[in-house]
Amino acid sequence: MGKRMQKEQLASIVGWGFVALSTFLVFFMTMGKYDGGPMFPSLVPVFGIPFAVFYFVSQAGICLWLRSKLGVILMIVACLLGYGIGSVREARWKKSHPPQPALDQVLEEHGIPSSNYDWTRDRMITAASFSGFVLGLICIRKWD
């Protein structure tokens, strides 16, 4: 019984970590609702596509560790939902900004290095963050 309690406590701590990191990533490292770009543009190279893939794989590892079939299903659904939301955000942004100024100029006006920022990264971070948030809630609430 003691090992089970320790595992639940550790899962809860990991869950809070997933929720906190996912919230940070969505609100501060993606283009965002107001098109202002990431709040911390200097961290864009750190939180790139390799990080998103690593984050998603670590979530899958946690699901295996917890033996949570519901976690795997919800994680995949949330990931697809996040990727879709990122795609819609990209389409809306491109539609609302006239093509006269080059995309690089617009990004540089917002203080974002254009060579380090791309929409694929934005969608991947959004997808991994959504699934991380959902998995975090699963770990905190102890859903199987």
Secondary structure, DSSP 4 states (H G I P E B T S, - for coil): -HHHHHHHHHHHHHHHHHHHHHHHHHHHSS--TTS---S-GGGTTTSSHHHHHHHHHHHHHHHHHHT-HHHHHHHHHHHHHHHHHHHHHHHHHHHHS-SSS-HHHHHHHTT--GGG--HHHHHHHHHHHHHHHHHHHHHHHT--
